[in-house]
Amino acid sequence: MKKLLIYSFLIALLICSIIFINQDKNKKNKEEENKIEYKEISKETNTELRSLLPAGCNGYRPEIYKGTKDTTTEFEDFCIDYLLTYTLESKTETDGTNYYIYDYVLIYNNKENKWLNSINSYVSEQVEEDDNAYPTDSSFKKYGKLYKYSFKKENDKYIYVSTEPIK
């Protein structure tokens, strides 16, 4: 009787192990099926996509870094006088339908002579600049905030979707 219980327990343990292994394989297979393959965006497409971003303020319009798609001009007077937007491209990727450009962003408040890494957040330290008063690559990576610009392609036409901060 005791041997029968032990054999039953071992058989149940073996069956549970087989089920667990098969579930793990199925999960991995589904993850691989759902995995989207991205490739880098061409320079020409990158230029075209960037032309769709709301521009002004000696760069892209600072209000897009609030996570909005607002392209109105209510910000324009303040923008021209005080805020300068600087970007450094981090990477680009597309799956053929969705297009993403990632930029480090620094905004300069000309009125207060201070750098911001988002529309509402000042950088506490001095940002290193090159000879043209443009932030250095290391300054972008150290103090800048990473943002993702999203675009879609519909009917062979690109559409700007959003700008989102990357955490």
C-alpha positions as CSV (number, residue, x, y, z in Angstrom):
1,M,0.0,0.0,0.0
2,K,2.8,2.4,0.9
3,K,4.6,1.7,-2.4
4,L,1.4,2.3,-4.3
5,L,1.1,5.8,-2.6
6,I,4.7,6.6,-3.4
7,Y,4.3,5.5,-7.1
8,S,1.1,7.5,-7.4
9,F,2.8,10.6,-5.9
10,L,5.7,10.2,-8.3
11,I,3.4,9.8,-11.3
12,A,1.4,12.8,-10.3
13,L,4.6,14.8,-9.8
14,L,5.8,13.7,-13.3
15,I,2.5,14.7,-14.9
16,C,2.5,18.1,-13.2
17,S,6.1,18.7,-14.4
18,I,5.2,17.8,-18.0
19,I,2.2,20.1,-17.9
20,F,4.3,22.9,-16.4
21,I,7.0,22.5,-19.1
22,N,4.5,22.5,-21.9
23,Q,2.8,25.6,-20.6
24,D,6.1,27.4,-20.4
25,K,6.9,26.4,-24.0
26,N,3.5,27.5,-25.2
27,K,4.0,30.9,-23.4
28,K,7.4,31.4,-25.0
29,N,6.1,30.5,-28.5
30,K,3.2,33.0,-28.1
31,E,5.6,35.7,-27.0
32,E,7.8,35.0,-30.0
33,E,4.8,35.2,-32.3
34,N,3.7,38.5,-30.8
35,K,7.2,40.0,-30.9
36,I,7.3,42.8,-33.4
37,E,10.4,43.2,-35.4
38,Y,11.6,46.8,-35.7
39,K,14.1,48.2,-38.1
40,E,15.8,51.6,-38.3
41,I,14.0,54.4,-40.2
42,S,15.8,55.7,-43.3
43,K,17.2,59.2,-43.3
44,E,14.7,60.4,-45.9
45,T,11.8,59.1,-43.9
46,N,13.2,60.5,-40.7
47,T,13.4,64.0,-42.3
48,E,9.8,63.7,-43.6
49,L,8.6,62.6,-40.1
50,R,10.4,65.4,-38.4
51,S,8.8,67.9,-40.7
52,L,5.4,66.8,-39.2
53,L,6.4,67.8,-35.7
54,P,4.9,71.1,-34.5
55,A,7.8,73.5,-35.0
56,G,8.6,77.0,-33.7
57,C,10.6,78.4,-30.8
58,N,13.9,77.8,-32.6
59,G,13.2,74.1,-32.6
60,Y,10.1,72.0,-31.9
61,R,7.3,73.6,-30.0
62,P,7.9,73.2,-26.3
63,E,4.3,72.4,-25.5
64,I,4.5,69.0,-27.3
65,Y,6.7,67.9,-24.4
66,K,3.7,68.2,-22.1
67,G,2.5,65.1,-24.0
68,T,-0.1,67.0,-26.0
69,K,-0.7,67.2,-29.8
70,D,-1.6,70.9,-29.5
71,T,-0.5,72.9,-32.6
72,T,-2.3,76.2,-31.8
73,T,-0.4,79.5,-31.7
74,E,-1.4,80.6,-28.2
75,F,2.1,79.6,-26.9
76,E,3.9,81.3,-29.8
77,D,4.6,84.8,-28.3
78,F,6.0,83.3,-25.0
79,C,7.8,80.7,-27.0
80,I,9.7,83.0,-29.3
81,D,10.8,85.3,-26.6
82,Y,11.9,82.8,-23.9
83,L,12.1,79.2,-24.8
84,L,14.6,77.5,-27.2
85,T,14.3,73.7,-27.9
86,Y,17.3,71.5,-28.4
87,T,17.2,67.8,-29.4
88,L,19.7,65.0,-29.9
89,E,18.4,61.9,-31.7
90,S,18.8,58.7,-29.7
91,K,17.3,56.1,-32.1
92,T,14.6,55.4,-34.6
93,E,12.5,52.4,-35.3
94,T,9.6,51.2,-37.4
95,D,7.5,48.1,-37.9
96,G,6.3,49.4,-41.3
97,T,3.1,50.9,-39.9
98,N,4.2,52.6,-36.7
99,Y,7.2,54.9,-36.7
100,Y,9.1,56.1,-33.6
101,I,11.9,58.7,-33.2
102,Y,13.5,59.0,-29.8
103,D,15.2,62.3,-28.8
104,Y,16.9,63.6,-25.8
105,V,15.4,67.1,-25.2
106,L,16.7,70.2,-23.4
107,I,14.8,73.4,-23.4
108,Y,16.5,76.7,-22.7
109,N,14.6,79.4,-20.8
110,N,16.1,82.6,-22.3
111,K,14.4,84.9,-19.9
112,E,15.8,83.1,-16.8
113,N,19.0,81.8,-18.4
114,K,18.3,78.3,-17.2
115,W,18.0,74.8,-18.8
116,L,14.9,72.6,-18.5
117,N,14.8,68.9,-19.2
118,S,11.0,69.0,-19.6
119,I,8.6,71.9,-19.9
120,N,8.2,72.1,-16.1
121,S,11.5,70.8,-14.7
122,Y,14.7,72.8,-14.4
123,V,18.2,71.2,-14.5
124,S,20.0,71.9,-11.3
125,E,23.5,71.8,-12.7
126,Q,25.3,73.7,-15.4
127,V,24.7,72.2,-18.9
128,E,28.0,71.9,-20.9
129,E,27.8,73.6,-24.2
130,D,29.9,73.5,-27.4
131,D,31.4,76.6,-29.1
132,N,28.0,77.3,-30.8
133,A,26.2,77.4,-27.4
134,Y,24.6,74.0,-28.3
135,P,24.4,71.4,-25.5
136,T,27.1,68.7,-25.9
137,D,26.0,65.1,-26.6
138,S,27.1,64.1,-23.0
139,S,25.0,67.0,-21.6
140,F,21.9,65.7,-23.5
141,K,22.5,62.2,-22.2
142,K,23.1,63.4,-18.6
143,Y,20.5,66.1,-18.2
144,G,18.1,65.7,-21.1
145,K,14.8,63.9,-20.9
146,L,14.2,61.1,-23.4
147,Y,11.0,61.6,-25.5
148,K,9.4,59.3,-28.1
149,Y,7.7,60.9,-31.2
150,S,5.1,58.5,-32.6
151,F,3.8,58.5,-36.2
152,K,1.5,56.2,-38.2
153,K,1.4,55.4,-41.9
154,E,-2.0,55.4,-43.4
155,N,-2.7,55.3,-47.1
156,D,0.9,55.9,-47.9
157,K,0.8,59.1,-45.8
158,Y,2.6,59.7,-42.5
159,I,0.6,61.1,-39.5
160,Y,2.0,62.6,-36.4
161,V,0.4,60.9,-33.3
162,S,2.0,62.1,-30.1
163,T,5.1,63.0,-28.1
164,E,5.6,61.0,-24.9
165,P,8.3,61.1,-22.2
166,I,10.2,57.8,-21.7
167,K,10.8,56.9,-18.1
